Amino acid sequence: MPGTFNMLTAKNNLFKIDMKKLENRTVFITGGLSGIGKACALAAAGEGANLAIADLKSDEGLKAMEEIKSENSKAIFIACDVSRFTDTQTAIEKTVSTFGSLDVALNNAGIVAIGFLQIALIFEMLKFYFG
Ligand SMILES: NC(=O)c1ccc[n+]([C@@H]2O[C@H](COP(=O)([O-])OP(=O)(O)OC[C@H]3O[C@@H](n4cnc5c(N)ncnc54)[C@H](O)[C@@H]3O)[C@@H](O)[C@H]2O)c1
């Protein structure tokens, strides 16, 4: 069972202690209120992490934050636009001042854009396979 460790006592009796994998660890996730970031946030929340989520503020995002907090009440939201240096710096400072450490940083925030490069690569691939 995940999070369960076997321990031997001084008298060699085996007993189990339940411990979540990220207990007492601070996890900082950018873009943690949607998609991949949210899935990681929920997983980290379930493993007991001190969780700081830096994301753009939106009504939808705040609903996602409620969901994450219902999994782990220690989770905090920090309004942050990662394209602004000072926002990101402030978010990291807030994380460390709240939890006292930063152990894992998941730099996930971003956008998926289909641009000319991707279209050109798809076109090349189609040409390769179908002539
Ligand atoms: N989904 C895919 O197939 C795919 C493929 C390759 C790479 N990626 C990358 O993975 C990451 C997550 O993708 P996803 O599909 O989960 O995206 P998503 O759109 O579901 O989530 C992105 C999150 O990032 C936040 N965000 C966007 N710009 C931000 C900014 N400037 N500052 C702070 N937060 C910001 C959004 O509010 C959102 O919560 C992105 O960086 C994306 O480029 C995704």
The ligand as an SDF file (V2000), in Angstrom:
LIG
                    3D

 44 48  0  0  0  0  0  0  0  0999 V2000
   -1.6090   19.3120  -22.9680 N   0  0  0  0  0  0  0  0  0  0  0  0
   -0.6790   18.9680  -23.8500 C   0  0  0  0  0  0  0  0  0  0  0  0
   -0.8840   18.1340  -24.7470 O   0  0  0  0  0  0  0  0  0  0  0  0
    0.7030   19.5720  -23.7700 C   0  0  0  0  0  0  0  0  0  0  0  0
    1.6800   19.1650  -24.6750 C   0  0  0  0  0  0  0  0  0  0  0  0
    2.9630   19.7210  -24.5790 C   0  0  0  0  0  0  0  0  0  0  0  0
    3.2420   20.6600  -23.6050 C   0  0  0  0  0  0  0  0  0  0  0  0
    2.2720   21.0360  -22.7410 N   0  0  0  0  0  0  0  0  0  0  0  0
    2.6260   22.0420  -21.7520 C   0  0  0  0  0  0  0  0  0  0  0  0
    2.2170   21.6100  -20.4500 O   0  0  0  0  0  0  0  0  0  0  0  0
    1.7500   22.7250  -19.7060 C   0  0  0  0  0  0  0  0  0  0  0  0
    0.3340   22.5010  -19.1820 C   0  0  0  0  0  0  0  0  0  0  0  0
   -0.5200   22.1940  -20.2610 O   0  0  0  0  0  0  0  0  0  0  0  0
   -2.0740   21.9560  -20.0270 P   0  0  0  0  0  0  0  0  0  0  0  0
   -2.5980   21.2810  -21.2340 O   0  0  0  0  0  0  0  0  0  0  0  0
   -2.2930   21.3250  -18.6960 O   0  0  0  0  0  0  0  0  0  0  0  0
   -2.5920   23.4740  -20.0430 O   0  0  0  0  0  0  0  0  0  0  0  0
   -3.9090   24.1420  -19.4250 P   0  0  0  0  0  0  0  0  0  0  0  0
   -4.2640   25.2560  -20.3550 O   0  0  0  0  0  0  0  0  0  0  0  0
   -4.9490   23.1440  -19.0730 O   0  0  0  0  0  0  0  0  0  0  0  0
   -3.3520   24.7510  -18.0650 O   0  0  0  0  0  0  0  0  0  0  0  0
   -2.4080   25.7780  -18.0690 C   0  0  0  0  0  0  0  0  0  0  0  0
   -2.4860   26.4990  -16.7320 C   0  0  0  0  0  0  0  0  0  0  0  0
   -1.4690   27.4930  -16.7570 O   0  0  0  0  0  0  0  0  0  0  0  0
   -2.0320   28.7200  -16.3600 C   0  0  0  0  0  0  0  0  0  0  0  0
   -1.3100   29.8000  -16.9930 N   0  0  0  0  0  0  0  0  0  0  0  0
   -1.2500   30.1260  -18.3070 C   0  0  0  0  0  0  0  0  0  0  0  0
   -0.4790   31.2000  -18.4930 N   0  0  0  0  0  0  0  0  0  0  0  0
   -0.0420   31.5620  -17.2610 C   0  0  0  0  0  0  0  0  0  0  0  0
    0.7710   32.6080  -16.7860 C   0  0  0  0  0  0  0  0  0  0  0  0
    1.3070   33.5130  -17.6180 N   0  0  0  0  0  0  0  0  0  0  0  0
    1.0220   32.6950  -15.4630 N   0  0  0  0  0  0  0  0  0  0  0  0
    0.5050   31.7910  -14.6010 C   0  0  0  0  0  0  0  0  0  0  0  0
   -0.2810   30.7740  -14.9890 N   0  0  0  0  0  0  0  0  0  0  0  0
   -0.5580   30.6710  -16.3040 C   0  0  0  0  0  0  0  0  0  0  0  0
   -3.4840   28.6790  -16.7970 C   0  0  0  0  0  0  0  0  0  0  0  0
   -4.2890   29.5830  -16.0400 O   0  0  0  0  0  0  0  0  0  0  0  0
   -3.8230   27.2080  -16.5140 C   0  0  0  0  0  0  0  0  0  0  0  0
   -4.2640   27.0130  -15.1780 O   0  0  0  0  0  0  0  0  0  0  0  0
    1.8710   23.9440  -20.6250 C   0  0  0  0  0  0  0  0  0  0  0  0
    3.0920   24.5960  -20.3460 O   0  0  0  0  0  0  0  0  0  0  0  0
    1.8840   23.3480  -22.0020 C   0  0  0  0  0  0  0  0  0  0  0  0
    2.5670   24.1710  -22.9050 O   0  0  0  0  0  0  0  0  0  0  0  0
    1.0230   20.5170  -22.7990 C   0  0  0  0  0  0  0  0  0  0  0  0
  1  2  1  0
  2  3  2  0
  2  4  1  0
  4  5  1  0
  4 44  2  0
  5  6  2  0
  6  7  1  0
  7  8  2  0
  8  9  1  0
  8 44  1  0
  9 10  1  0
  9 42  1  0
 10 11  1  0
 11 12  1  0
 11 40  1  0
 12 13  1  0
 13 14  1  0
 14 15  2  0
 14 16  1  0
 14 17  1  0
 17 18  1  0
 18 19  2  0
 18 20  1  0
 18 21  1  0
 21 22  1  0
 22 23  1  0
 23 24  1  0
 23 38  1  0
 24 25  1  0
 25 26  1  0
 25 36  1  0
 26 27  1  0
 26 35  1  0
 27 28  2  0
 28 29  1  0
 29 30  1  0
 29 35  2  0
 30 31  1  0
 30 32  2  0
 32 33  1  0
 33 34  2  0
 34 35  1  0
 36 37  1  0
 36 38  1  0
 38 39  1  0
 40 41  1  0
 40 42  1  0
 42 43  1  0
M  CHG  2   8   1  16  -1
M  END
$$$$
